[in-house]
Amino acid sequence: MTDDRKAAVPVWTLATGDVRVPAIAGNEPMTAERLAELRGVLAALAAAPIATLEVHPLPDKLDRSRGIPLDAASPLAQHLSQFITQTTRTSLTAARATAAGENLYRMVVPAKVAAQFGQGIVRPMASKAAAGGIHSALMNSTGIAANATFVPVGKAAAAGAVGGAGATAGVAAAGSAALTVAAPLVLMAVAVGVSAHADYKRQQAIEHITELLEQLHEQKLEEEHSELDGCRDAIDKATAILLDQGKLGVSLGLDSAVHAINTALGAADRRLARWQSALDKLPEGKSVEISTLAKSFPGVDEYGGMFRAHLELAALAIALKRRVVVLQAVEHAQDNPDNLFENFTRELKRDQQRLDELESSIAGVLERLSALELAGPQGLRPVFTTGEVDRLMRAANRIRKLGDGVTVNSRTTDVAIEIARSKDGSVVVFPALSA
């Protein structure tokens, strides 16, 4: 959780409301483990969501292409700039750490708070050395250094409301722990980080679908894919407008995009019901012929196959819907600035539940499939041909791998949002990670 230079890392404790908790943080330097414990305790004791914000030197090599860029005039960039300006007036450690103007900020939201805006919205992601994962911006080739020294920054002025995103701004009540009240900063960081995470999942699904459809030559699936992929433009425009605190209009085409996404989710629900029904009909404790399985799961024993294309289309629809849900939550929060973060989490959680259930149910199907014992073709012949044996072994291996990386009803973990800030005040927000 630190850089190669192993310098002291300033850390602020941020609240989204004016709350009073025991002064347990203190002013002494702490380890990463102690910081994690502190987050958990504050989340348990405080009535309003609590987060921490660390500032690190900007890594030499940073892939900005996987994040969402926002210019210096955007609300998140302004919240962060104002926060830096005000806190460096009262903290020499913070002033030294931010003097270069280019830094990587890491906001961590505790698991208890993350659960408020959906269980499945951020899944644990490994590095690219493992299948399907991404590196944290703070990681290097040797991993994350474990001997960082985190220095609490207390008595800091807070980031005020910018551009109409009204919220309490200031230091929490006297006699409590040093909590900086910065609801707009936390809201915008979480919103952009979660949106970037969903877009990363969309990119993954697009890559897989394109490869599969090139093999299948299925016109209906091509049309379904094209309709879903066509939603991206409207979602990207709506994201840019909302993150600049504009108002959404019908000319964006977001309504038609949402309709297409909901249609795709409906198709995913129907396919899921057929898959579950087919699995329920299989005899318990007995091996299953490949041909029998392929009737309900076409191509399940092949490298591509229609079943896998259906899985990726469902993943694409879920990823797009998650981005839309974030946009709707931000819009509701901005319409009612008096309880900005509470509005955001309430709206987000309400619509996330259906997506979490769909994703978890699909994972359950894959888990059940991967556990099946396969049998070769039944007949009068006492032995199999070499080709039949080879096909059975390949099919068993591919079906068993369906369960790799599947997470069913995973517990919510801390969520980290990393923000690279340039000297001109512009920022790039990377996909939210399971911390």
N, C-alpha and C positions, 0 to 999 in steps of 0.2 A: 504494500500500500504506500510505497514511497518511490523515489527516484534513485538512480545509481549513486548520487552524491550523498545519500543518507543524511540530508540536512534536517533540521527541525521543521516539522510540518504544522503550521497554524491550523487550528480547527475551531469553528464556531458552532454553537448549539442554536438551532433555529426553531422557533415556534410559529404556528399558524394562528395563534390567538394569544390574548393576554392571560397567561396561566401562572399559577403559583405552585412550585414544587420545592421539596427540601434542597438545600444547597449542598448537593452531593458531589458536584463536579470538582470543586476546588480550583486552584490555580497552578498546581504542580504538573510537570510534564507526565505523559502517560504512554503506555504501549498500545499497539493496535488491539490487543486482546482486551485491555482495560477500556479502551474507547468503545468497543463493541458491547461490553457489559454495561457501560454508562448509557448507551443508546437504548438498550433494552429496559433498564430501570426507569429512565425518563419517559419512555413510551408507556410503561405500566402505570406510572404515577400521575402523569399529566392528563388533563381533560382534553387538550387540543393536540393534534399531531405534532410530533417533534422530529427534527432531522438534524444531521450534522453536515457541515460544509468544510472540506479540506482544500488547501491550495498547494499545488505541486509545481515545480518547474516544468515547462512544456517539453515533452520528449523530442529528441532530435528527429526521429522518424515517426511520423504520425499520418495514418491514412484517413484523411478528412472526407474522402468520397463516401464513406459509409455512414456519415452523420447528416444532420439537417442544418444547413447554414442559415444564420440570421444576421442581418446587418446591424450596425450600431444603434439605429433608430428603433429597433424592435423592442417591445416591452421587456423581454427577458434580458436582453443586453443592457438596457437602461437600468433595470433593477439591480443587475450585477455590478454595473459601473458605479451606481450611487452607493451601493453597499460597500464596495472597495474604498471609495473616496472617504466615506464617513468612518469606517473602522480603522483605516490607516492613520487617522488623526490621533487616535487614542492608544494604538498598539504599535510599538517599535518592531516587534516580531512580524506582524502583518505587513507593515510598511516595507521592511526589508524583503520579505517573500514576494511581494507584488511589484517591486521597484522596476523590474524589467518590462512590465506592461504585458508580457506574454506569459500566460500560466494555464495550467490545467486544473480546473475546479472539479471536485468530486463530492456530490451530494449523496448521502446515504439515508434512505428512509427505512426505519425499522420494520420488521416483519408484521408487527401488530398493525401498523399504519398501512402497509402495503396490502394487507388483507381487506382493508376498507374499500379498495378500488379494484378488487377482483383477484381470484386465486390464480387463474391461468394466464394472466396478462403478461407476465414475465416468467419464462421458464429458465432454469439453469442452463447456461451455454458454456461449453468447453472451448478450448483453443482450436485453431485450424489444424493442429496436429491430430485432433480427433474429428470424426465425421460430423459435419454440420455445425461446428461451433465457431465462435469468433474470439479474438483476443480483447481483453480490456486494454484501453489506451495506456494504462499505467503498467502494463506488463512488458517485459523485455525478453530476450532470448534465454535468460537464466531464470525467468519467473519473477515473482514479486519479492522484494527484499522484506524480511520480517522484523528488522530491528529499527524501524522508524521511531522517532520521538515526536509525539503529538503534543503541541503546546496549546492549551485552551486560551481563547481570546475572549475576555470578559469585558463588561461595561462598554459594549460597542453600540453605537447608534445603528438603527435599522434601516433597511432599504425601504423607502417610502413608496406610496402608491404612485404609479406612473401611468399617464394616459387614461385615467378613469378607472383603473382596476383597484377600486377602493378596498382597503383593508387596514386593520390596525397596524401601526408602525411605531416602533420604539422598543425600549427594553422592558422586559416583564417586571411585574410588581416587585417593589423593594422587599428585601428579606428572602427572596427566592433565589434559585440558581440563576446564573447569568444566561438568560435566554433572550436571544434577539428575535423580536417578532417580525417576521417577513413573509406573510402569507402569499403575496403575489410572486415573490421569487421562487418559493417552493412549488406553488401551483404551476407556473410556467415551465420550470425545469422538469417536473414530473410529466406534464402534458407533452412536451417536445420529446423527452426521452422515451416515453411509451410509444409515441407516434413513430419515432425512428426505429424502435424495436419491431413494431408491426410491419413497417415498410421493409425491414431486413428480411422478415419472414416471407413477405410477398415476393421479394426478389428470389429467394430460395425456391419457392413454389413455381415461379415463372420458369426458372432454369430447368427444373425437373419436368414440368409439363411440356415445354418446347421439345425436349429430347424424346419424351414418350410419344408425343403426337407425330413426330417425324417418322417413327416406326409404325404407328398404328394406321395412319391415313384414314381416320374416322372423322367424317364431315361434321356430324352432330357435336362431337367433342371439340372439334376445331371452333365451331360457332360459339359453343359455351365458353371456351377459353377466350375467344376474341371479345365477347361481350363483357366478360369480367375484366379483362385487361384494359378495355376501353374506359373503365371507371376511374382509372388512375388519374387522368388529366383533371377531372372535376375535383377529386379528393385533394390533389396537390395544390390546386388553386384555392380551394376552401381552407386548407391548412395554412397557406401563406397569408391569406386575408385575416383569419382568426388570430394567428400568432402576432399579427400587427394590429390587433384589436379593431378590425373593421367589422362590418356587418355582412352576413351572407345574403345573397339575393338569388332569385330563381334563375337568373341568366347563367349562373355557374353550371347548372345541370346536375347539381348534387342530388336532387330528388330522384331523377331517372337513374343515377348511379346506385342510389340506395335500393331502388326497386330491383335492379339487375342483381345486386348482391343478395338481397333477401330471396329472390327466386332461386339463386344458386344454393343458398343455405337450405331452402326447402327441398331441393333435389338431393342435397347431402343427407338430410334427415330421412328421406324415403329410402335412399340406398342403405343407410345405416340400419334401418328397420329390417330390410331384406337380409342384410348380412347377419344380424343378430338372430333372426328367425332361422336362417340356414344353419347356423352353428348350434342352435337349440335342438334341431332335428337330428343332428349327428348322434350315433349311438355312443353312450358313455363307456370309456375304458377300452374302446376298440379302435384299431387302426382304420384309416380312411383312404380309399383309393384316390389317386390323383385326379382321375377323370370325374369322379363324384364331386370333389372339391372345386374343380374348374367350372362346373356348371353354375355354381352360385358365385364364384370368384374368378371370372374369366381372366386367364393369363397370370394367375397367382403363382404358377410354377415357372414363369418365364422371366427374362430380364426386364421386359417392359410389361405390356399387358393392360387391358382395359381397367382392371381392378385398381392397379397402381395409378393410372391416370385419374380415376375417380377420387382416389385418396388425395392426390395433389390438387385437384380442382376444389375439393373441400377445404384443404389447407389455405388455398388462395382466397377463397370466399371468407374464411374466418379472419385472415390477416387484414383484408380490406375492410371488413366490418369493424374490426378492432380500431382501425384508424378513424372510421366514421364516428364510432362511439366516443372516442376521445374528443373529436371536434364538437359533438353535441354537448358533452360534459363541460368543455371550456365555455361554449356559448351560454349555457345555463348559468355557470358561475359568474360570468361577466355581466349577465343581466341582473344579478342580485349580489352586488359587491359587499354587502354587510356581513354575509357569511360565505365568502368566496370559496374557501377550500372545502368547507362542509358540503356546499352545493355540488362542487366538482366530484367529490368522492361518492356522494349519494347517487348522482346521475350515472356515474361510471359503473358502479357496482351493480345497479339495477339491470343494465343491459348486458353486462359481462357475464352474468350467471348462465344465460342460455348458451353463450359461446363456450364457457368453461365446461358445461355439461356435454355439449356436442363433441368437443375436443377429447374429453375424458372417455366418452363412450366409444369413439373411434379407436382410441388407444387401447381400450378394453378388448375390442374386436381383434386388433393386431396381436395383443398378448395371448388371446385364446388360440388364434391361428398358429402362432409360433410354437405353441405347446402340443400341437397335434402330432400323432404318430402316423406316418404315411405308409400305405401298403401299395404294392405293385398291382398290375392288372390281374384280376382273378380269372381263372380258366382251367382247362383240362391239362394244360402242360405242367409238368412237375418242376420245371426250371425256367428261369428268365433268360432272355438273350442279353448279350453284353450291352446293346443299346438301351434296353429297358432298365437294366441296372444303373447305367450311367445317368439316364434321365431321372430315375428315382432319387439318386444321390444328389444330383444338382437341384432338383425340386425341394428336397428335404432341407438342403442348406439355405436356399433362398427363402423358404417359408419360415425357417427358424430365425433368420435374420430380421424378419418383420418386427420382432419384439425388441431388437436392439435400440436402446435409447428411448424406449417408450416409457412415459411417466404417467401413471394412473393415480389421480387424487393426490398429487404431490403437496407437501406442506408449503406454505408461503414462507419465503426467505426475505432477508433484507434486500432492498432494491437500491442499486447504485446508478446514478446518472452522472456522466462525465462531460464536462463542458470545456472546450478549448477556446480561450479568449486571446484575440490578437491585439496589437498595440493600438489599432484604430477603434477598438471597442466592439468589433463584430465578434460573433461567437459561432462555433460549430458544436451541436449537441449530438452525442453519440447514442446508439441504441441502449436503452436501459438494460442493466445486467442484474442477474441474481448475485448479490454481493457475497 
